[in-house]
């Protein structure tokens, strides 16, 4: 440690801190974790620092200890990060190696650049299968019919084709969310003529479930709870606008499809058995391993977090309502992830997010929009319009309580 600090000039330590902040932001680290982590690293490197992160900007103020008046400011505009848990884990290991003296600062900077430029560890085919499975698994989790599950799987694959297209076309990237929901709704409006047992709105929701910003809303509220007001507000507003774009695309797609294909009366099919919920949780969390770019050695712990969240929230809902059931689910997932961080000496985020995805009410917010704007229920279940917001608050409260009961050993 002493060797790192005394032999590395300020410019090298500054470069490492800045590159580390940019990398962690790119990998989807929330502001409250990112800022706290950079403060810890600056302290380790015997530097003073002040940091501010939002989804679209990063600000660094760095100085030598005892020379706060000689701050060096670095400000940059960035794009909102996408979850890359594999790179996040590698970056955390790199910081450990640096602080233990196993790497020099120059080696750490080079390794950080390698991690930052590392391609997706999973092939296009694996990503396509994961996208399809996530849509089918979500439909299965909603206790619908096998018809909906199969068509949701197929439509999710269609949606992924547009995701691939967006990687080659900036114009498609700019309109991706409303485009995929429009195309999905238009096609499903025609499919109901072939299979009137399809719950069309649910199939569309399942096919675009990867875009539903439930996790972003939860992270935004968590940032607000930790007084990261700018980042939390920006993240929540971005998520709300994304939800609006998705819903508008679906409404437009159904409207055009109705004019082109006509309308068909829905025929209630036989529901899938209740035991398939456990299979759905496994398939959904397994697909997230690919979509979140997790390392295979970390994936079993993430999948287990999904079962913990689902199991505890379902059990608690038998004695309380759904919102309080979510509180207990988030609390147990938070305890589990903090325990994992202590035992495995790894970021709690690696397993926390998969457990939260099972609990986040993004799909319920989408369903609430449908009821509020059209009066149409996607699923015939009794719930109040305020329930999604109660669930969001329960999620945040559960995470806060879990961090109080068992503090995480790491900032990431």
TAHU-V896449 format. One record per residue. N is the residue number from 1. PHI is phi in whole degrees, 0 to 359 (NA if undefined). OMEGA is omega in whole degrees, 0 to 359 (* if undefined). Layout:
n = <N N>
phi = <PHI PHI>
omega = <OMEGA OMEGA>
//
This chain:
n = <1 2 3 4 5 6 7 8 9 10 11 12 13 14 15 16 17 18 19 20 21 22 23 24 25 26 27 28 29 30 31 32 33 34 35 36 37 38 39 40 41 42 43 44 45 46 47 48 49 50 51 52 53 54 55 56 57 58 59 60 61 62 63 64 65 66 67 68 69 70 71 72 73 74 75 76 77 78 79 80 81 82 83 84 85 86 87 88 89 90 91 92 93 94 95 96 97 98 99 100 101 102 103 104 105 106 107 108 109 110 111 112 113 114 115 116 117 118 119 120 121 122 123 124 125 126 127 128 129 130 131 132 133 134 135 136 137 138 139 140 141 142 143 144 145 146 147 148 149 150 151 152 153 154 155 156 157 158 159 160 161 162 163 164 165 166 167 168 169 170 171 172 173 174 175 176 177 178 179 180 181 182 183 184 185 186 187 188 189 190 191 192 193 194 195 196 197 198 199 200 201 202 203 204 205 206 207 208 209 210 211 212 213 214 215 216 217 218 219 220 221 222 223 224 225 226 227 228 229 230 231 232 233 234 235 236 237 238 239 240 241 242 243 244 245 246 247 248 249 250 251 252 253 254 255 256 257 258 259 260 261 262 263 264 265 266 267 268 269 270 271 272 273 274 275 276 277 278 279 280 281 282 283 284 285 286 287 288 289 290 291 292 293 294 295 296 297 298 299 300 301 302 303 304 305 306 307 308 309 310 311 312 313 314 315 316 317 318 319 320 321 322 323 324 325 326 327 328 329 330 331 332 333 334 335 336 337 338 339 340 341 342 343 344 345 346 347 348 349 350 351 352 353 354 355 356 357 358 359 360 361 362 363 364 365 366 367 368 369 370 371 372 373 374 375 376 377 378 379 380 381 382 383 384 385 386 387 388 389 390 391 392 393 394 395 396 397 398 399 400 401 402 403 404 405 406 407 408 409 410 411 412>
phi = <NA 299 296 299 286 281 260 259 292 301 298 290 296 297 298 295 300 295 295 295 298 296 293 297 296 299 276 90 287 298 301 293 282 297 297 295 294 295 297 296 293 299 295 298 274 55 231 267 204 220 225 220 238 229 301 237 206 226 231 240 236 232 203 288 303 84 232 297 289 256 293 246 258 228 235 213 264 228 272 306 286 248 298 221 289 294 293 298 294 294 295 297 296 298 297 299 297 294 291 273 82 279 226 280 295 296 297 295 297 293 294 297 293 297 297 296 262 294 288 303 291 251 288 300 294 295 294 298 297 296 297 296 295 297 293 294 293 295 300 294 293 278 56 261 257 296 302 295 298 294 290 296 299 294 292 295 293 300 298 296 300 290 297 297 298 295 289 252 226 291 293 290 301 294 241 300 297 294 294 292 289 295 297 299 295 297 292 296 299 276 294 296 286 277 220 291 278 282 276 304 299 291 297 296 301 295 291 251 299 295 265 296 273 296 294 296 297 297 295 297 294 295 294 297 294 263 71 274 291 294 294 297 296 297 294 293 295 297 294 296 295 296 297 298 297 296 290 298 301 293 299 294 297 293 295 293 298 297 287 278 264 88 243 225 286 286 251 295 270 284 283 285 294 293 294 292 299 293 296 296 298 297 295 293 291 293 293 292 303 285 292 268 59 287 285 298 289 268 296 301 291 292 297 298 299 297 292 296 297 293 295 291 291 293 295 293 293 290 253 236 273 297 295 291 299 295 301 293 297 295 299 292 296 296 299 299 293 292 294 300 297 289 286 266 54 223 298 296 302 303 251 298 294 292 291 290 302 294 261 296 264 301 294 292 296 298 296 296 299 299 292 291 267 240 76 263 270 283 234 276 230 271 203 277 294 275 301 303 288 295 293 301 296 295 299 297 298 298 292 295 298 294 289 284 293 224 293 292 278 229 278 275>
omega = <182 180 180 187 188 183 182 179 183 182 179 179 177 180 180 180 182 180 178 179 179 181 181 176 180 182 173 181 178 186 185 176 183 182 181 181 180 176 179 181 178 178 179 181 178 176 169 182 173 189 174 182 170 179 185 179 176 178 179 169 187 179 174 180 180 181 185 179 181 182 171 186 176 181 178 175 182 174 177 183 175 184 175 187 177 178 177 179 179 179 178 177 178 179 176 180 179 184 178 180 181 176 172 181 178 178 180 179 179 179 179 178 178 179 182 182 182 180 178 182 182 183 176 182 178 179 178 179 180 179 180 181 180 178 179 180 178 177 178 181 179 177 180 183 176 177 180 181 182 181 176 177 182 182 176 176 176 179 181 177 177 175 177 179 182 178 181 184 179 180 177 178 182 183 188 187 178 181 183 178 177 181 180 180 180 181 181 177 175 182 181 175 177 183 182 178 182 169 191 180 180 178 178 178 180 182 181 186 179 181 183 191 179 180 179 177 180 179 178 177 178 177 177 180 178 176 169 193 182 181 181 179 181 182 180 180 177 180 180 179 177 178 178 181 179 183 178 179 180 179 180 179 178 180 179 179 178 178 183 187 188 182 180 178 180 177 184 179 175 182 178 181 186 182 181 178 179 176 180 179 179 182 181 180 177 178 179 176 180 184 177 177 179 171 184 181 178 190 180 180 177 178 178 178 177 179 178 179 181 184 183 179 179 180 181 180 177 182 178 176 186 182 178 174 177 177 180 177 179 179 181 177 178 177 180 182 177 176 176 180 180 185 185 180 183 180 178 182 184 181 183 188 180 176 181 182 178 187 189 186 180 180 179 176 177 178 178 175 180 180 184 187 184 184 183 175 177 176 180 178 181 175 180 180 182 186 178 180 175 179 177 179 179 178 182 179 179 179 179 180 182 179 176 181 180 182 176 181 183 182 180 *>
//
